[in-house]
Amino acid sequence: QVQLVESGGGLVQAGGSLRLSCAASGRTFSNYAMGWFRQAPGKEREFVAAISRSGGSTGYADSVKGRFTISRDDARNTVYLQIKSLKSEDTAVYYCAARSTAFKTILTTAAQYDYWGQGTQVTVSS
């Protein structure tokens, strides 16, 4: 089992940048595919970005391509989401998710993940 703790959210002006972090417990972090999702008020949770257990594959929602970058540091048991050129529509609670897998593929749907963090709020002011 793994526990996930997100951090790095906050209030940022449009056009600004943030780096979200997700720290995972456990000794087998490198075996986990990781993902970031977000949920805005009144909307369903949506996929943002994913990275394979090897880090060799990444994937992004069309709405964030070119602005968001997912990365992982297995030595630190941490996955990151670098966000730039923030827009008001990026305002949401951002969640980190994990799934232990033997495959070096990315997972892009919420149902594919077993573990979730508590979320970190990102608010973009215009």
N, C-alpha and C positions, 0 to 999 in steps of 0.2 A: 504494500500500500504506500502511497505517496501523498504528502500534504503540500499544497501550493499556496504561496503567499505573494500577492502582487503588491507593487509599490510604484511610486513615481508619478501618479496622477496629480492633477491640480487644475488651477484656473490659468488659462493661457490666452493671449490675444490671438486673433486670427492672423495667420501667417507665421506664427511661432512654432517652436519645436518642443518635443518632450521625449524622454526615454523611459519607457515602462520596463520594469523588471519583474520577473516571477521566479522566486526562489523555491526550490523543491527539496523536500526531505528525502532521506533514503540513500542507499549506496549504489543503486542501479539506474541512476538518472539517464545514463547514456543509452539505455534500452528503451527509452520512452520517445514516442513521437509527441510533439508539442504543438499547441495551437493557441491562437488568440481569437477571441470573439468579443462582440460588443452588443450592448442592449441600450437603446435610447428609450426615453419615457414613452409608453404607449405603443412600443414596437416590439417585434419579436427579436430574440437573440440572433445575431448574424455573424457569419464567418468573416474574419479579417485577414488572418495570415496563418501559415502552418510551416513547420520545419520537420524534416524526417529525423529519425533516431541517429543517423550518421551526420546530419547537418548538410548532407550533399544535395538535398532537394528542398526547395522552398516553393510556396504558392501564396497567391494573394487574391483578395477580392478585387474585381475590376475597379471599384470605387476608390481603392487605396494604392493601386499600382503606381510606382514611381514616387510615392510620398512616404510609404511605410517600408521598413526593413526589419525582418525577423532574423535573429541570430541566437546562437546558444554557446554557452561556455560550460562544457561538461565537468571541467575541473572545479567549477564554482557551483555546479548544480543549478544553473540559472539560464533562463531564456529571456531575451530582450525584445522589445518592440520599439524601434526608433521611428519617431513620427516627425515629419517636417511639413511645412506649408499647411498648418492646421486650418480647417474650415469649421464653420459653425455646425455643419452637419456631422462632424466627427464627435460632437458632444454625446457622451454615453458612459455607461459603466463598462469597463474593459475587464474581461475575464481570461484567465489563463487556464488551459486544459491539457491533460496528459493521458496517454494510453501506452501501456507496455506492449511492444510489438516486436516480432522477429523480422519484420519487413522494413526495408529502407524506403518507405513511401510516405507521402504526406496524407493527412486526414483532414478533410474539409467540411465535414458535417458534425454538428454537436452530438449526434447520436453515436458517433464513433469513439467518443472520449469517455473514459471512466472516472476521471478525477478532475475536480474543478476548484479553483481558488474562490475567494470571497468577493473579488472584484476591486477595482480602483476607479474612482470617478475622474473623468476628463471633461472639463468644461471649457469651451472655446467661446470667448467673447468677441463680438464684432465691433 
